[in-house]
Amino acid sequence: MSDFVDFSAEYLRRLFGLNGLTAVVIGGTGVLGSTIAETLGMAGAHVLVVGRDSVGAAETVARIGKQGGSAEFLAADATCQSDLEALVRHLEANGRKSDILVNGAGTNSPTPFLEITDEEWDRIFNVNLRSVRLACQVFGRHLLAQNSPGSIINIASLSAITPLSRVFTYSASKAAVLNLTQNLAREWALRNIRVNALSPGFFPAEQNRKVLTQDRIENVMRHTPMQRFGVPAELSGAILLMASPTAGSFLTGANIVVDGGFTAMTI
């Protein structure tokens, strides 16, 4: 049959494999970031795990190595332009291109609206939005200069679509990340640089554990058709789709929501 598709291991490798590519995962030392880094490493990419937690990064790099992948840790502050520029120089010095960029640095706070201070607002926007803007600028210049395909994946949130109570600043910052993503996708579409967003639902991690009180958990479960939290590895399929120059070749400006159906619920 001419329309038969052979879903063999070789076919899947051609579709989702990242052999020969380099992935930079900013915020790659956190719970979700480390899983994303491992996913890209297992798919064949050389991974730069970027963050400030050297212990967590060492564990991530070791796990990737044990699974036959290639990875290294580079310490950097995601909100510091000179640190990001140093990452690009490191790539160039080692003869590598920046094929895949994941912007995963993030922070949160459950402060009631009337108690939000300028310091807290600026701190959260600095980590959640400024870091994305800076990385897209620094690595964007590098990608454009390479004149080769590239993929940028910005980690947004379901709160970018539906604002969540108790996390006003976080929701606003992630909505801005999503808007920036869509604008960049349009700006760079003809330069063969795809820009997409991944919006995880509730995946318990350090930055949101302080928000997940018992009553909050009960409310989340009532609003989630799958009646459970997500497991970090459940982001892997979406990440590979967006990262792969083959499987995701016509995918840009998209926001892939992985939330167990949370945003599908109304009442």
PyRosetta script that sets phi, psi and omega in degrees:
from pyrosetta import init, pose_from_sequence

init()
pose = pose_from_sequence("MSDFVDFSAEYLRRLFGLNGLTAVVIGGTGVLGSTIAETLGMAGAHVLVVGRDSVGAAETVARIGKQGGSAEFLAADATCQSDLEALVRHLEANGRKSDILVNGAGTNSPTPFLEITDEEWDRIFNVNLRSVRLACQVFGRHLLAQNSPGSIINIASLSAITPLSRVFTYSASKAAVLNLTQNLAREWALRNIRVNALSPGFFPAEQNRKVLTQDRIENVMRHTPMQRFGVPAELSGAILLMASPTAGSFLTGANIVVDGGFTAMTI")
pose.set_psi(1, 131.1)
pose.set_omega(1, -175.5)
pose.set_phi(2, -69.9)
pose.set_psi(2, -24.9)
pose.set_omega(2, -178.2)
pose.set_phi(3, -96.7)
pose.set_psi(3, 12.3)
pose.set_omega(3, 179.3)
pose.set_phi(4, -71.1)
pose.set_psi(4, 132.0)
pose.set_omega(4, 177.7)
pose.set_phi(5, -108.8)
pose.set_psi(5, 124.1)
pose.set_omega(5, -179.0)
pose.set_phi(6, -89.6)
pose.set_psi(6, 102.2)
pose.set_omega(6, 179.4)
pose.set_phi(7, -85.5)
pose.set_psi(7, 58.7)
pose.set_omega(7, 177.7)
pose.set_phi(8, -85.6)
pose.set_psi(8, 169.3)
pose.set_omega(8, 178.0)
pose.set_phi(9, -60.0)
pose.set_psi(9, -38.4)
pose.set_omega(9, -179.7)
pose.set_phi(10, -66.1)
pose.set_psi(10, -39.7)
pose.set_omega(10, 177.6)
pose.set_phi(11, -61.9)
pose.set_psi(11, -44.5)
pose.set_omega(11, -179.6)
pose.set_phi(12, -66.5)
pose.set_psi(12, -34.7)
pose.set_omega(12, 176.2)
pose.set_phi(13, -64.6)
pose.set_psi(13, -41.5)
pose.set_omega(13, 178.8)
pose.set_phi(14, -66.1)
pose.set_psi(14, -34.7)
pose.set_omega(14, -175.9)
pose.set_phi(15, -77.9)
pose.set_psi(15, -44.3)
pose.set_omega(15, -173.6)
pose.set_phi(16, -115.3)
pose.set_psi(16, -5.7)
pose.set_omega(16, -178.4)
pose.set_phi(17, -66.9)
pose.set_psi(17, 146.6)
pose.set_omega(17, -177.6)
pose.set_phi(18, -122.5)
pose.set_psi(18, 24.6)
pose.set_omega(18, -178.8)
pose.set_phi(19, -57.4)
pose.set_psi(19, 134.4)
pose.set_omega(19, 178.2)
pose.set_phi(20, 86.1)
pose.set_psi(20, -5.2)
pose.set_omega(20, -179.4)
pose.set_phi(21, -99.3)
pose.set_psi(21, 159.2)
pose.set_omega(21, 177.3)
pose.set_phi(22, -117.3)
pose.set_psi(22, 131.7)
pose.set_omega(22, 179.7)
pose.set_phi(23, -117.7)
pose.set_psi(23, 131.3)
pose.set_omega(23, 175.9)
pose.set_phi(24, -107.3)
pose.set_psi(24, 117.7)
pose.set_omega(24, -178.5)
pose.set_phi(25, -111.1)
pose.set_psi(25, 100.9)
pose.set_omega(25, 178.3)
pose.set_phi(26, -84.0)
pose.set_psi(26, 128.1)
pose.set_omega(26, -171.5)
pose.set_phi(27, 84.4)
pose.set_psi(27, 25.6)
pose.set_omega(27, -175.5)
pose.set_phi(28, -80.2)
pose.set_psi(28, 7.6)
pose.set_omega(28, 180.0)
pose.set_phi(29, -103.0)
pose.set_psi(29, -5.4)
pose.set_omega(29, 178.9)
pose.set_phi(30, -83.3)
pose.set_psi(30, -178.8)
pose.set_omega(30, -177.3)
pose.set_phi(31, -61.5)
pose.set_psi(31, -52.7)
pose.set_omega(31, -179.1)
pose.set_phi(32, -75.6)
pose.set_psi(32, -41.1)
pose.set_omega(32, -178.9)
pose.set_phi(33, -61.3)
pose.set_psi(33, -39.8)
pose.set_omega(33, 179.7)
pose.set_phi(34, -67.6)
pose.set_psi(34, -36.4)
pose.set_omega(34, 177.2)
pose.set_phi(35, -66.7)
pose.set_psi(35, -40.2)
pose.set_omega(35, 177.1)
pose.set_phi(36, -62.6)
pose.set_psi(36, -43.2)
pose.set_omega(36, 178.5)
pose.set_phi(37, -60.8)
pose.set_psi(37, -44.4)
pose.set_omega(37, 179.0)
pose.set_phi(38, -63.4)
pose.set_psi(38, -41.1)
pose.set_omega(38, 179.3)
pose.set_phi(39, -58.6)
pose.set_psi(39, -48.2)
pose.set_omega(39, -179.0)
pose.set_phi(40, -66.5)
pose.set_psi(40, -37.2)
pose.set_omega(40, 178.0)
pose.set_phi(41, -66.4)
pose.set_psi(41, -41.8)
pose.set_omega(41, 179.1)
pose.set_phi(42, -66.8)
pose.set_psi(42, -25.3)
pose.set_omega(42, 179.0)
pose.set_phi(43, -83.4)
pose.set_psi(43, -2.8)
pose.set_omega(43, 174.2)
pose.set_phi(44, 112.5)
pose.set_psi(44, -6.5)
pose.set_omega(44, -179.7)
pose.set_phi(45, -77.0)
pose.set_psi(45, 149.1)
pose.set_omega(45, 167.1)
pose.set_phi(46, -81.8)
pose.set_psi(46, 125.7)
pose.set_omega(46, -171.4)
pose.set_phi(47, -110.8)
pose.set_psi(47, 129.2)
pose.set_omega(47, 168.9)
pose.set_phi(48, -96.5)
pose.set_psi(48, 109.8)
pose.set_omega(48, 178.0)
pose.set_phi(49, -86.9)
pose.set_psi(49, 112.9)
pose.set_omega(49, -172.5)
pose.set_phi(50, -112.5)
pose.set_psi(50, 131.7)
pose.set_omega(50, 178.6)
pose.set_phi(51, 175.1)
pose.set_psi(51, -164.1)
pose.set_omega(51, -178.9)
pose.set_phi(52, -117.0)
pose.set_psi(52, -5.8)
pose.set_omega(52, 180.0)
pose.set_phi(53, -94.9)
pose.set_psi(53, 92.2)
pose.set_omega(53, -175.8)
pose.set_phi(54, -66.0)
pose.set_psi(54, -32.9)
pose.set_omega(54, -179.7)
pose.set_phi(55, -68.2)
pose.set_psi(55, -49.6)
pose.set_omega(55, 178.5)
pose.set_phi(56, -62.1)
pose.set_psi(56, -38.1)
pose.set_omega(56, 179.9)
pose.set_phi(57, -65.7)
pose.set_psi(57, -41.2)
pose.set_omega(57, 179.5)
pose.set_phi(58, -60.6)
pose.set_psi(58, -38.7)
pose.set_omega(58, 178.9)
pose.set_phi(59, -66.7)
pose.set_psi(59, -41.5)
pose.set_omega(59, 179.5)
pose.set_phi(60, -64.8)
pose.set_psi(60, -46.0)
pose.set_omega(60, 179.0)
pose.set_phi(61, -60.9)
pose.set_psi(61, -40.2)
pose.set_omega(61, -180.0)
pose.set_phi(62, -65.8)
pose.set_psi(62, -40.9)
pose.set_omega(62, 179.4)
pose.set_phi(63, -64.5)
pose.set_psi(63, -41.2)
pose.set_omega(63, 178.4)
pose.set_phi(64, -62.6)
pose.set_psi(64, -42.6)
pose.set_omega(64, 178.9)
pose.set_phi(65, -63.2)
pose.set_psi(65, -40.2)
pose.set_omega(65, -179.7)
pose.set_phi(66, -65.5)
pose.set_psi(66, -26.0)
pose.set_omega(66, 180.0)
pose.set_phi(67, -92.1)
pose.set_psi(67, 10.4)
pose.set_omega(67, 176.0)
pose.set_phi(68, 88.8)
pose.set_psi(68, 7.7)
pose.set_omega(68, -179.3)
pose.set_phi(69, -92.7)
pose.set_psi(69, -179.6)
pose.set_omega(69, -178.4)
pose.set_phi(70, -126.5)
pose.set_psi(70, 127.7)
pose.set_omega(70, -177.3)
pose.set_phi(71, -155.5)
pose.set_psi(71, 159.8)
pose.set_omega(71, 174.8)
pose.set_phi(72, -149.4)
pose.set_psi(72, 156.7)
pose.set_omega(72, 179.1)
pose.set_phi(73, -105.1)
pose.set_psi(73, 135.0)
pose.set_omega(73, 172.6)
pose.set_phi(74, -128.6)
pose.set_psi(74, 122.1)
pose.set_omega(74, 179.2)
pose.set_phi(75, -74.5)
pose.set_psi(75, 133.9)
pose.set_omega(75, 178.8)
pose.set_phi(76, -163.3)
pose.set_psi(76, 149.8)
pose.set_omega(76, 172.5)
pose.set_phi(77, -94.4)
pose.set_psi(77, 118.0)
pose.set_omega(77, -175.4)
pose.set_phi(78, -63.0)
pose.set_psi(78, -18.1)
pose.set_omega(78, -178.6)
pose.set_phi(79, -97.2)
pose.set_psi(79, 5.8)
pose.set_omega(79, -177.1)
pose.set_phi(80, -110.1)
pose.set_psi(80, 114.1)
pose.set_omega(80, -176.3)
pose.set_phi(81, -60.8)
pose.set_psi(81, -40.8)
pose.set_omega(81, -178.8)
pose.set_phi(82, -65.0)
pose.set_psi(82, -34.0)
pose.set_omega(82, 176.1)
pose.set_phi(83, -64.8)
pose.set_psi(83, -41.3)
pose.set_omega(83, -179.5)
pose.set_phi(84, -68.4)
pose.set_psi(84, -39.3)
pose.set_omega(84, 177.8)
pose.set_phi(85, -64.7)
pose.set_psi(85, -32.5)
pose.set_omega(85, 176.8)
pose.set_phi(86, -65.7)
pose.set_psi(86, -33.1)
pose.set_omega(86, 177.3)
pose.set_phi(87, -64.4)
pose.set_psi(87, -42.2)
pose.set_omega(87, 178.6)
pose.set_phi(88, -63.6)
pose.set_psi(88, -43.0)
pose.set_omega(88, 178.7)
pose.set_phi(89, -62.9)
pose.set_psi(89, -35.7)
pose.set_omega(89, 177.1)
pose.set_phi(90, -62.9)
pose.set_psi(90, -43.9)
pose.set_omega(90, 177.9)
pose.set_phi(91, -60.2)
pose.set_psi(91, -49.0)
pose.set_omega(91, -177.2)
pose.set_phi(92, -63.6)
pose.set_psi(92, -39.4)
pose.set_omega(92, -179.4)
pose.set_phi(93, -65.5)
pose.set_psi(93, -25.5)
pose.set_omega(93, -179.0)
pose.set_phi(94, -103.2)
pose.set_psi(94, 14.4)
pose.set_omega(94, 175.5)
pose.set_phi(95, 67.1)
pose.set_psi(95, 28.3)
pose.set_omega(95, -179.1)
pose.set_phi(96, -110.3)
pose.set_psi(96, 149.8)
pose.set_omega(96, 173.0)
pose.set_phi(97, -98.6)
pose.set_psi(97, 158.4)
pose.set_omega(97, 175.0)
pose.set_phi(98, -95.2)
pose.set_psi(98, 91.2)
pose.set_omega(98, -175.6)
pose.set_phi(99, -84.2)
pose.set_psi(99, -36.0)
pose.set_omega(99, -176.0)
pose.set_phi(100, -133.6)
pose.set_psi(100, 129.8)
pose.set_omega(100, 176.0)
pose.set_phi(101, -123.0)
pose.set_psi(101, 126.7)
pose.set_omega(101, 175.3)
pose.set_phi(102, -115.2)
pose.set_psi(102, 121.4)
pose.set_omega(102, 177.2)
pose.set_phi(103, -99.0)
pose.set_psi(103, 98.8)
pose.set_omega(103, -173.9)
pose.set_phi(104, -121.1)
pose.set_psi(104, 9.8)
pose.set_omega(104, 177.6)
pose.set_phi(105, -69.1)
pose.set_psi(105, 139.0)
pose.set_omega(105, -178.8)
pose.set_phi(106, -163.5)
pose.set_psi(106, 156.5)
pose.set_omega(106, 175.5)
pose.set_phi(107, -150.1)
pose.set_psi(107, 166.7)
pose.set_omega(107, -172.2)
pose.set_phi(108, -151.4)
pose.set_psi(108, 166.8)
pose.set_omega(108, 174.8)
pose.set_phi(109, -160.7)
pose.set_psi(109, 136.5)
pose.set_omega(109, -177.7)
pose.set_phi(110, -91.1)
pose.set_psi(110, 35.7)
pose.set_omega(110, -174.9)
pose.set_phi(111, -74.0)
pose.set_psi(111, 131.0)
pose.set_omega(111, 175.0)
pose.set_phi(112, -58.6)
pose.set_psi(112, 150.1)
pose.set_omega(112, -171.5)
pose.set_phi(113, -54.6)
pose.set_psi(113, -47.5)
pose.set_omega(113, -175.8)
pose.set_phi(114, -70.4)
pose.set_psi(114, -9.1)
pose.set_omega(114, 179.3)
pose.set_phi(115, -104.1)
pose.set_psi(115, -0.1)
pose.set_omega(115, 179.2)
pose.set_phi(116, -69.2)
pose.set_psi(116, 127.9)
pose.set_omega(116, 179.6)
pose.set_phi(117, -100.7)
pose.set_psi(117, 164.7)
pose.set_omega(117, 175.2)
pose.set_phi(118, -59.2)
pose.set_psi(118, -39.0)
pose.set_omega(118, -178.6)
pose.set_phi(119, -61.6)
pose.set_psi(119, -45.2)
pose.set_omega(119, -179.0)
pose.set_phi(120, -69.1)
pose.set_psi(120, -43.1)
pose.set_omega(120, 178.8)
pose.set_phi(121, -58.2)
pose.set_psi(121, -48.4)
pose.set_omega(121, -178.6)
pose.set_phi(122, -66.2)
pose.set_psi(122, -38.7)
pose.set_omega(122, -179.3)
pose.set_phi(123, -63.5)
pose.set_psi(123, -46.5)
pose.set_omega(123, -177.7)
pose.set_phi(124, -69.7)
pose.set_psi(124, -42.0)
pose.set_omega(124, 177.4)
pose.set_phi(125, -66.6)
pose.set_psi(125, -32.3)
pose.set_omega(125, 178.8)
pose.set_phi(126, -63.4)
pose.set_psi(126, -46.0)
pose.set_omega(126, -178.7)
pose.set_phi(127, -76.2)
pose.set_psi(127, -45.0)
pose.set_omega(127, -172.0)
pose.set_phi(128, -81.6)
pose.set_psi(128, -31.5)
pose.set_omega(128, -175.0)
pose.set_phi(129, -115.4)
pose.set_psi(129, -48.9)
pose.set_omega(129, -177.9)
pose.set_phi(130, -60.8)
pose.set_psi(130, -38.6)
pose.set_omega(130, 179.6)
pose.set_phi(131, -61.7)
pose.set_psi(131, -38.5)
pose.set_omega(131, 179.3)
pose.set_phi(132, -68.5)
pose.set_psi(132, -45.2)
pose.set_omega(132, 178.8)
pose.set_phi(133, -60.3)
pose.set_psi(133, -46.1)
pose.set_omega(133, -179.0)
pose.set_phi(134, -63.6)
pose.set_psi(134, -46.6)
pose.set_omega(134, -178.5)
pose.set_phi(135, -64.0)
pose.set_psi(135, -39.8)
pose.set_omega(135, 178.8)
pose.set_phi(136, -65.7)
pose.set_psi(136, -33.9)
pose.set_omega(136, 176.9)
pose.set_phi(137, -71.5)
pose.set_psi(137, -50.8)
pose.set_omega(137, -176.6)
pose.set_phi(138, -64.0)
pose.set_psi(138, -50.8)
pose.set_omega(138, -178.4)
pose.set_phi(139, -78.3)
pose.set_psi(139, -25.6)
pose.set_omega(139, 176.7)
pose.set_phi(140, -62.1)
pose.set_psi(140, -43.6)
pose.set_omega(140, 177.1)
pose.set_phi(141, -60.6)
pose.set_psi(141, -41.4)
pose.set_omega(141, 180.0)
pose.set_phi(142, -64.8)
pose.set_psi(142, -44.0)
pose.set_omega(142, -179.9)
pose.set_phi(143, -64.3)
pose.set_psi(143, -43.6)
pose.set_omega(143, -179.8)
pose.set_phi(144, -64.8)
pose.set_psi(144, -37.9)
pose.set_omega(144, 179.5)
pose.set_phi(145, -67.8)
pose.set_psi(145, -29.7)
pose.set_omega(145, 179.7)
pose.set_phi(146, -69.0)
pose.set_psi(146, -28.4)
pose.set_omega(146, -177.2)
pose.set_phi(147, 55.6)
pose.set_psi(147, 42.0)
pose.set_omega(147, 177.9)
pose.set_phi(148, -140.0)
pose.set_psi(148, 162.0)
pose.set_omega(148, -176.8)
pose.set_phi(149, -58.1)
pose.set_psi(149, 144.9)
pose.set_omega(149, 177.8)
pose.set_phi(150, -146.6)
pose.set_psi(150, 157.3)
pose.set_omega(150, 179.2)
pose.set_phi(151, -132.0)
pose.set_psi(151, 127.5)
pose.set_omega(151, 173.9)
pose.set_phi(152, -113.5)
pose.set_psi(152, 128.6)
pose.set_omega(152, 179.5)
pose.set_phi(153, -120.7)
pose.set_psi(153, 114.6)
pose.set_omega(153, 178.5)
pose.set_phi(154, -100.6)
pose.set_psi(154, 129.7)
pose.set_omega(154, 179.5)
pose.set_phi(155, -84.3)
pose.set_psi(155, 110.7)
pose.set_omega(155, 178.5)
pose.set_phi(156, -98.8)
pose.set_psi(156, -133.4)
pose.set_omega(156, -178.7)
pose.set_phi(157, -172.1)
pose.set_psi(157, 155.4)
pose.set_omega(157, 175.2)
pose.set_phi(158, -62.8)
pose.set_psi(158, -21.9)
pose.set_omega(158, 178.0)
pose.set_phi(159, -72.4)
pose.set_psi(159, -9.2)
pose.set_omega(159, 173.7)
pose.set_phi(160, -72.9)
pose.set_psi(160, -21.5)
pose.set_omega(160, -178.6)
pose.set_phi(161, -100.5)
pose.set_psi(161, -48.6)
pose.set_omega(161, -179.9)
pose.set_phi(162, -121.9)
pose.set_psi(162, 105.4)
pose.set_omega(162, -177.8)
pose.set_phi(163, -54.5)
pose.set_psi(163, 137.0)
pose.set_omega(163, 179.9)
pose.set_phi(164, -103.1)
pose.set_psi(164, 141.3)
pose.set_omega(164, 177.6)
pose.set_phi(165, -65.1)
pose.set_psi(165, 154.2)
pose.set_omega(165, 176.4)
pose.set_phi(166, 74.3)
pose.set_psi(166, -8.0)
pose.set_omega(166, -179.7)
pose.set_phi(167, -130.3)
pose.set_psi(167, 57.8)
pose.set_omega(167, -175.0)
pose.set_phi(168, -59.2)
pose.set_psi(168, -51.2)
pose.set_omega(168, -175.4)
pose.set_phi(169, -67.7)
pose.set_psi(169, -41.3)
pose.set_omega(169, 178.6)
pose.set_phi(170, -60.2)
pose.set_psi(170, -47.6)
pose.set_omega(170, -179.2)
pose.set_phi(171, -60.9)
pose.set_psi(171, -43.6)
pose.set_omega(171, -179.5)
pose.set_phi(172, -64.5)
pose.set_psi(172, -41.2)
pose.set_omega(172, -178.6)
pose.set_phi(173, -67.4)
pose.set_psi(173, -38.9)
pose.set_omega(173, -179.2)
pose.set_phi(174, -73.2)
pose.set_psi(174, -31.6)
pose.set_omega(174, 174.0)
pose.set_phi(175, -62.9)
pose.set_psi(175, -37.9)
pose.set_omega(175, 177.8)
pose.set_phi(176, -67.4)
pose.set_psi(176, -37.4)
pose.set_omega(176, 176.9)
pose.set_phi(177, -60.7)
pose.set_psi(177, -42.8)
pose.set_omega(177, 179.9)
pose.set_phi(178, -65.1)
pose.set_psi(178, -42.0)
pose.set_omega(178, 178.9)
pose.set_phi(179, -64.5)
pose.set_psi(179, -43.4)
pose.set_omega(179, 178.0)
pose.set_phi(180, -60.5)
pose.set_psi(180, -41.2)
pose.set_omega(180, 179.6)
pose.set_phi(181, -59.1)
pose.set_psi(181, -47.6)
pose.set_omega(181, -178.1)
pose.set_phi(182, -66.6)
pose.set_psi(182, -38.1)
pose.set_omega(182, 177.8)
pose.set_phi(183, -64.8)
pose.set_psi(183, -43.9)
pose.set_omega(183, 179.7)
pose.set_phi(184, -66.2)
pose.set_psi(184, -36.9)
pose.set_omega(184, 179.0)
pose.set_phi(185, -59.0)
pose.set_psi(185, -41.9)
pose.set_omega(185, 177.9)
pose.set_phi(186, -68.8)
pose.set_psi(186, -41.2)
pose.set_omega(186, -175.9)
pose.set_phi(187, -64.9)
pose.set_psi(187, -38.4)
pose.set_omega(187, -171.6)
pose.set_phi(188, -110.3)
pose.set_psi(188, 10.0)
pose.set_omega(188, -176.8)
pose.set_phi(189, -57.9)
pose.set_psi(189, -41.9)
pose.set_omega(189, -177.9)
pose.set_phi(190, -81.0)
pose.set_psi(190, -3.6)
pose.set_omega(190, 175.6)
pose.set_phi(191, -99.6)
pose.set_psi(191, 8.7)
pose.set_omega(191, 176.5)
pose.set_phi(192, 67.0)
pose.set_psi(192, 28.8)
pose.set_omega(192, 174.1)
pose.set_phi(193, -112.6)
pose.set_psi(193, 114.9)
pose.set_omega(193, -179.0)
pose.set_phi(194, -91.7)
pose.set_psi(194, 136.5)
pose.set_omega(194, -179.3)
pose.set_phi(195, -128.7)
pose.set_psi(195, 117.6)
pose.set_omega(195, -177.4)
pose.set_phi(196, -133.4)
pose.set_psi(196, 166.5)
pose.set_omega(196, 178.6)
pose.set_phi(197, -122.0)
pose.set_psi(197, 146.8)
pose.set_omega(197, 172.5)
pose.set_phi(198, -115.8)
pose.set_psi(198, 124.9)
pose.set_omega(198, -180.0)
pose.set_phi(199, -115.0)
pose.set_psi(199, 96.6)
pose.set_omega(199, 177.6)
pose.set_phi(200, -71.8)
pose.set_psi(200, 150.7)
pose.set_omega(200, 171.8)
pose.set_phi(201, -83.3)
pose.set_psi(201, -133.8)
pose.set_omega(201, -178.1)
pose.set_phi(202, -90.5)
pose.set_psi(202, 103.1)
pose.set_omega(202, 175.4)
pose.set_phi(203, -119.8)
pose.set_psi(203, 100.1)
pose.set_omega(203, -176.3)
pose.set_phi(204, -52.1)
pose.set_psi(204, 124.2)
pose.set_omega(204, 178.5)
pose.set_phi(205, -146.7)
pose.set_psi(205, 173.6)
pose.set_omega(205, -175.1)
pose.set_phi(206, -57.5)
pose.set_psi(206, -38.6)
pose.set_omega(206, -174.3)
pose.set_phi(207, -73.1)
pose.set_psi(207, -16.7)
pose.set_omega(207, -179.6)
pose.set_phi(208, -118.6)
pose.set_psi(208, -0.9)
pose.set_omega(208, -179.6)
pose.set_phi(209, -62.3)
pose.set_psi(209, -35.8)
pose.set_omega(209, -178.9)
pose.set_phi(210, -68.1)
pose.set_psi(210, -18.8)
pose.set_omega(210, 178.8)
pose.set_phi(211, -88.3)
pose.set_psi(211, -25.0)
pose.set_omega(211, -173.0)
pose.set_phi(212, -87.0)
pose.set_psi(212, 72.1)
pose.set_omega(212, 172.9)
pose.set_phi(213, -73.1)
pose.set_psi(213, 169.5)
pose.set_omega(213, -176.6)
pose.set_phi(214, -60.3)
pose.set_psi(214, -43.2)
pose.set_omega(214, 179.7)
pose.set_phi(215, -66.8)
pose.set_psi(215, -33.0)
pose.set_omega(215, 177.8)
pose.set_phi(216, -66.4)
pose.set_psi(216, -42.9)
pose.set_omega(216, 179.1)
pose.set_phi(217, -60.7)
pose.set_psi(217, -44.1)
pose.set_omega(217, 179.7)
pose.set_phi(218, -62.0)
pose.set_psi(218, -40.6)
pose.set_omega(218, 178.2)
pose.set_phi(219, -65.6)
pose.set_psi(219, -41.0)
pose.set_omega(219, 179.1)
pose.set_phi(220, -62.5)
pose.set_psi(220, -44.5)
pose.set_omega(220, -178.8)
pose.set_phi(221, -63.6)
pose.set_psi(221, -38.7)
pose.set_omega(221, 179.0)
pose.set_phi(222, -65.4)
pose.set_psi(222, -26.1)
pose.set_omega(222, -175.2)
pose.set_phi(223, -99.6)
pose.set_psi(223, 0.8)
pose.set_omega(223, -177.9)
pose.set_phi(224, -112.8)
pose.set_psi(224, 110.7)
pose.set_omega(224, -177.9)
pose.set_phi(225, -53.8)
pose.set_psi(225, -34.3)
pose.set_omega(225, -178.8)
pose.set_phi(226, -81.4)
pose.set_psi(226, -5.1)
pose.set_omega(226, 171.1)
pose.set_phi(227, 57.0)
pose.set_psi(227, 37.1)
pose.set_omega(227, 176.8)
pose.set_phi(228, -162.1)
pose.set_psi(228, 167.3)
pose.set_omega(228, 173.4)
pose.set_phi(229, -80.9)
pose.set_psi(229, 162.3)
pose.set_omega(229, 176.0)
pose.set_phi(230, -82.0)
pose.set_psi(230, 155.8)
pose.set_omega(230, 174.4)
pose.set_phi(231, -105.8)
pose.set_psi(231, 133.3)
pose.set_omega(231, -175.3)
pose.set_phi(232, -46.4)
pose.set_psi(232, -39.2)
pose.set_omega(232, -178.6)
pose.set_phi(233, -62.7)
pose.set_psi(233, -17.3)
pose.set_omega(233, 179.9)
pose.set_phi(234, -76.0)
pose.set_psi(234, -2.3)
pose.set_omega(234, 173.2)
pose.set_phi(235, -90.4)
pose.set_psi(235, -11.5)
pose.set_omega(235, -171.1)
pose.set_phi(236, -61.3)
pose.set_psi(236, -42.5)
pose.set_omega(236, -178.3)
pose.set_phi(237, -61.3)
pose.set_psi(237, -44.6)
pose.set_omega(237, 179.9)
pose.set_phi(238, -66.0)
pose.set_psi(238, -39.7)
pose.set_omega(238, 179.3)
pose.set_phi(239, -62.4)
pose.set_psi(239, -45.8)
pose.set_omega(239, -178.9)
pose.set_phi(240, -64.9)
pose.set_psi(240, -37.6)
pose.set_omega(240, 177.8)
pose.set_phi(241, -61.5)
pose.set_psi(241, -46.3)
pose.set_omega(241, -178.0)
pose.set_phi(242, -72.3)
pose.set_psi(242, -32.6)
pose.set_omega(242, -176.8)
pose.set_phi(243, -78.6)
pose.set_psi(243, -35.1)
pose.set_omega(243, -173.7)
pose.set_phi(244, -69.2)
pose.set_psi(244, 125.6)
pose.set_omega(244, 176.8)
pose.set_phi(245, -70.7)
pose.set_psi(245, -11.4)
pose.set_omega(245, 179.0)
pose.set_phi(246, -96.7)
pose.set_psi(246, -59.8)
pose.set_omega(246, -177.8)
pose.set_phi(247, -65.1)
pose.set_psi(247, -33.9)
pose.set_omega(247, -176.4)
pose.set_phi(248, -106.2)
pose.set_psi(248, 24.0)
pose.set_omega(248, -172.2)
pose.set_phi(249, -60.2)
pose.set_psi(249, -26.3)
pose.set_omega(249, -178.7)
pose.set_phi(250, -112.3)
pose.set_psi(250, 19.0)
pose.set_omega(250, -175.7)
pose.set_phi(251, -107.9)
pose.set_psi(251, 109.8)
pose.set_omega(251, 173.8)
pose.set_phi(252, -152.6)
pose.set_psi(252, 149.5)
pose.set_omega(252, -177.4)
pose.set_phi(253, 74.0)
pose.set_psi(253, 11.7)
pose.set_omega(253, -177.5)
pose.set_phi(254, -91.6)
pose.set_psi(254, 155.8)
pose.set_omega(254, 172.3)
pose.set_phi(255, -125.2)
pose.set_psi(255, 105.8)
pose.set_omega(255, -178.5)
pose.set_phi(256, -91.1)
pose.set_psi(256, 118.1)
pose.set_omega(256, -177.3)
pose.set_phi(257, -99.1)
pose.set_psi(257, 124.7)
pose.set_omega(257, 179.0)
pose.set_phi(258, -121.1)
pose.set_psi(258, 92.8)
pose.set_omega(258, -168.6)
pose.set_phi(259, -140.9)
pose.set_psi(259, 15.5)
pose.set_omega(259, 178.8)
pose.set_phi(260, 66.4)
pose.set_psi(260, 16.4)
pose.set_omega(260, 179.3)
pose.set_phi(261, 95.0)
pose.set_psi(261, 6.0)
pose.set_omega(261, -175.8)
pose.set_phi(262, -54.9)
pose.set_psi(262, -47.2)
pose.set_omega(262, -177.6)
pose.set_phi(263, -76.8)
pose.set_psi(263, -4.3)
pose.set_omega(263, 176.3)
pose.set_phi(264, -86.8)
pose.set_psi(264, -11.2)
pose.set_omega(264, -176.2)
pose.set_phi(265, -90.3)
pose.set_psi(265, 145.4)
pose.set_omega(265, 172.5)
pose.set_phi(266, -118.2)
pose.set_psi(266, -60.8)
pose.set_omega(266, 177.7)
pose.set_phi(267, -130.9)
pose.dump_pdb("model.pdb")
